[in-house]
């Protein structure tokens, strides 16, 4: 696979109408790299945090470093944080500790949180209920069921909807997207993963966001322009652009 330069990826996204890009951290190293890209490109922003896979790395020293980095120019969220019980690269207890501590940190700095939840719905909801009241929360790559979706809507949470919604076997997600308010939806890529159809198997990039908007337009029976306008405004409100 040929590695593309960030400038090429960004230019292609701009040509497709994607005007702002958030590069999300999974640990200190990736967060620092994202801060560098944000300093080089006017339309790139960052979120910083420890992904559940990397929770075991989040010792006291690294936590202090993360806190210092949150005030980096153009950092607009804390994430990607949460729970992943599918792979368990970090233990459940390590993940829950890191999740709780990072939610507290986000509250201290008045930052929205980007939440990863895979096969951990019950504990994710429990910790959010315990720690994230009145905070801005987006469930990245939402994978819960209808009951969890209703729970999220009641709390004003947002749903990160990406390429999965275009997959033929994603029937439950498609039904959820049909039913949840458009005002609660944010478009995302999870680049380089979960590339939307018909480009599955290729690295995902921001330029594919319009394909996700097109699918949501079909499900909602609305024009793509309306999906674009509303989800852009949702992002502006959520991240404070």
C-alpha positions as CSV (number, residue, x, y, z in Angstrom):
1,X,0.0,0.0,0.0
2,X,1.4,3.4,-1.0
3,X,1.5,5.8,2.0
4,X,-0.1,9.1,1.1
5,X,1.1,12.5,2.4
6,X,-1.2,14.3,4.8
7,X,-1.4,17.2,2.4
8,X,-2.8,14.9,-0.3
9,X,-5.4,13.5,2.0
10,X,-6.5,16.9,3.1
11,X,-6.6,18.3,-0.4
12,X,-8.8,15.4,-1.5
13,X,-11.1,16.0,1.4
14,X,-11.4,19.7,0.6
15,X,-12.3,18.9,-3.0
16,X,-15.2,16.7,-1.7
17,X,-16.5,19.5,0.5
18,X,-15.0,18.3,3.9
19,X,-13.8,21.6,5.3
20,X,-12.7,20.6,8.9
21,X,-10.9,17.4,10.0
22,X,-10.4,16.2,13.6
23,X,-7.4,13.9,14.1
24,X,-8.0,11.8,17.2
25,X,-5.4,10.6,19.6
26,X,-5.1,7.1,21.1
27,X,-2.1,7.8,23.4
28,X,0.5,10.5,24.0
29,X,2.6,9.8,20.9
30,X,-0.4,10.0,18.5
31,X,-1.8,13.0,20.3
32,X,1.5,14.9,19.9
33,X,1.7,13.9,16.2
34,X,-1.9,15.2,15.7
35,X,-1.0,18.5,17.4
36,X,1.8,18.9,14.9
37,X,-0.5,18.3,11.9
38,X,-3.0,20.8,13.4
39,X,-0.2,23.4,13.6
40,X,0.7,22.8,9.9
41,X,-2.8,22.7,8.3
42,X,-5.4,25.4,9.0
43,X,-8.4,23.0,8.7
44,X,-7.1,20.2,11.0
45,X,-8.0,20.0,14.7
46,X,-7.2,17.5,17.4
47,X,-8.7,15.4,20.2
48,X,-6.3,13.9,22.7
49,X,-6.7,11.0,25.0
50,X,-6.0,7.3,25.8
51,X,-7.9,4.8,23.8
52,X,-9.2,1.8,25.9
53,X,-6.6,-0.4,24.2
54,X,-3.9,1.9,25.6
55,X,-5.4,2.3,29.1
56,X,-2.6,0.3,30.7
57,X,-0.1,3.0,29.7
58,X,-2.0,5.7,31.5
59,X,0.1,6.0,34.6
60,X,0.2,9.1,36.8
61,X,3.1,10.6,34.9
62,X,1.4,10.2,31.5
63,X,-1.9,11.5,32.9
64,X,-0.1,14.7,33.9
65,X,1.4,15.0,30.5
66,X,-2.0,14.5,28.9
67,X,-3.5,17.2,31.0
68,X,-0.8,19.6,30.0
69,X,-1.4,18.8,26.3
70,X,-5.1,19.6,26.5
71,X,-4.4,23.3,26.2
72,X,-2.5,22.8,22.9
73,X,-3.9,25.2,20.3
74,X,-6.7,23.7,18.2
75,X,-7.4,20.8,20.6
76,X,-11.1,20.7,20.8
77,X,-12.0,17.4,22.6
78,X,-10.8,14.6,24.9
79,X,-10.8,11.3,23.2
80,X,-10.8,8.7,22.1
81,X,-11.7,7.2,25.5
82,X,-14.0,4.4,26.7
83,X,-14.2,0.7,26.9
84,X,-13.3,-2.2,24.5
85,X,-14.1,-5.7,25.8
86,X,-13.6,-7.3,22.4
87,X,-9.8,-7.3,22.4
88,X,-9.0,-6.6,26.0
89,X,-5.5,-5.2,25.2
90,X,-5.9,-3.5,28.6
91,X,-7.8,-5.2,31.5
92,X,-11.4,-4.2,32.2
93,X,-10.3,-2.5,35.4
94,X,-7.5,-0.6,33.7
95,X,-10.0,0.6,31.1
96,X,-12.7,1.7,33.6
97,X,-10.1,3.6,35.7
98,X,-8.7,5.4,32.6
99,X,-12.3,6.1,31.3
100,X,-13.4,7.6,34.6
101,X,-10.3,9.7,35.2
102,X,-10.4,11.1,31.6
103,X,-14.1,12.1,31.9
104,X,-13.2,14.0,35.1
105,X,-10.3,15.6,33.2
106,X,-12.6,16.6,30.3
107,X,-15.1,18.2,32.8
108,X,-12.3,20.1,34.4
109,X,-11.3,21.7,31.1
110,X,-14.9,21.9,29.7
111,X,-14.1,19.6,26.8
112,X,-16.5,17.3,24.9
113,X,-15.6,13.6,25.0
114,X,-15.4,11.1,22.2
115,X,-16.3,7.7,23.5
116,X,-15.3,4.3,22.2
117,X,-17.6,1.5,23.2
118,X,-17.2,-2.1,21.8
119,X,-18.9,-5.0,23.5
120,X,-19.1,-2.9,26.7
121,X,-22.5,-1.2,26.5
122,X,-23.6,-1.8,30.0
123,X,-20.4,-0.6,31.7
124,X,-20.2,2.4,29.2
125,X,-23.7,3.5,30.1
126,X,-23.0,3.0,33.8
127,X,-19.9,5.1,33.8
128,X,-21.4,7.8,31.6
129,X,-24.4,8.0,34.0
130,X,-22.1,8.2,36.9
131,X,-19.5,10.7,35.5
132,X,-20.7,12.6,32.4
133,X,-24.0,14.3,33.4
134,X,-24.5,17.6,31.5
135,X,-21.4,17.0,29.4
136,X,-21.1,16.9,25.6
137,X,-20.8,13.2,24.7
138,X,-20.5,11.5,21.3
139,X,-20.6,7.7,21.0
140,X,-18.0,7.1,18.3
141,X,-18.9,4.4,15.7
142,X,-22.1,3.7,17.6
143,X,-22.7,0.0,17.9
144,X,-25.4,-0.3,20.6
145,X,-29.0,-1.5,20.1
146,X,-32.2,0.5,19.9
147,X,-32.6,0.6,23.7
148,X,-29.2,2.1,24.1
149,X,-29.9,4.6,21.3
150,X,-33.0,5.8,23.1
151,X,-31.0,6.1,26.3
152,X,-28.5,8.3,24.5
153,X,-31.1,10.5,22.9
154,X,-32.7,11.1,26.3
155,X,-29.4,12.4,27.6
156,X,-28.7,14.6,24.5
157,X,-25.7,12.5,23.4
158,X,-24.5,12.4,19.9
159,X,-24.0,9.5,17.6
160,X,-20.9,9.1,15.5
161,X,-22.1,7.5,12.3
162,X,-19.4,6.3,9.8
163,X,-18.9,3.9,7.0
164,X,-20.6,0.9,8.7
165,X,-24.0,2.4,7.9
166,X,-23.3,1.8,4.2
167,X,-22.6,-1.9,4.8
168,X,-25.3,-4.3,3.6
169,X,-25.3,-6.3,6.9
170,X,-25.7,-3.2,9.1
171,X,-29.4,-3.5,9.2
172,X,-29.8,-2.6,12.9
173,X,-27.6,0.5,12.6
174,X,-29.6,1.6,9.6
175,X,-32.9,1.3,11.5
176,X,-31.4,3.2,14.4
177,X,-30.2,6.0,12.1
178,X,-33.7,6.2,10.6
179,X,-35.2,6.7,14.0
180,X,-32.8,9.0,15.9
181,X,-33.0,12.8,15.5
182,X,-30.8,14.1,12.7
183,X,-29.8,16.8,15.2
184,X,-28.0,14.1,17.3
185,X,-25.8,12.8,14.4
186,X,-22.2,13.5,13.6
187,X,-20.4,12.2,10.5
188,X,-17.1,10.4,10.9
189,X,-14.6,8.1,9.2
190,X,-12.6,6.1,11.9
191,X,-9.8,6.5,9.3
192,X,-8.1,4.3,8.2
193,X,-10.8,1.7,9.1
194,X,-14.4,1.1,8.2
195,X,-14.2,2.5,4.7
196,X,-17.7,3.0,3.3
197,X,-19.1,1.0,0.3
198,X,-18.2,0.8,-2.5
199,X,-14.5,1.3,-1.3
200,X,-14.4,-1.3,1.4
201,X,-10.9,-2.8,1.6
202,X,-9.2,0.5,0.9
203,X,-7.9,2.9,3.6
204,X,-10.6,5.2,4.8
205,X,-10.1,8.9,4.4
206,X,-12.1,12.1,5.1
207,X,-12.9,12.4,1.4
208,X,-15.4,9.5,1.9
209,X,-17.7,11.5,4.3
210,X,-20.1,12.4,1.5
211,X,-20.8,8.7,0.9
212,X,-22.0,8.4,4.5
213,X,-24.1,11.5,4.1
214,X,-25.6,10.0,1.0
215,X,-26.6,6.9,2.9
216,X,-28.1,8.8,5.8
217,X,-30.0,10.9,3.3
218,X,-31.5,7.8,1.8
219,X,-32.5,6.4,5.2
220,X,-34.0,9.8,6.3
221,X,-35.6,10.5,2.9
222,X,-33.9,13.9,2.8
223,X,-31.6,15.7,0.4
224,X,-27.9,15.2,0.9
225,X,-27.5,19.0,1.2
226,X,-29.8,19.0,4.2
227,X,-27.8,16.2,5.8
228,X,-24.6,18.1,5.2
229,X,-25.9,21.4,6.6
230,X,-27.4,19.9,9.7
231,X,-24.5,17.6,10.6
232,X,-22.1,20.4,10.0
233,X,-24.0,22.6,12.4
234,X,-24.1,19.7,14.9
235,X,-20.3,19.5,14.7
236,X,-20.0,23.3,15.1
237,X,-22.2,23.1,18.2
238,X,-20.6,20.0,19.7
239,X,-16.9,20.9,19.2
240,X,-17.3,24.7,19.5
241,X,-15.8,25.6,16.1
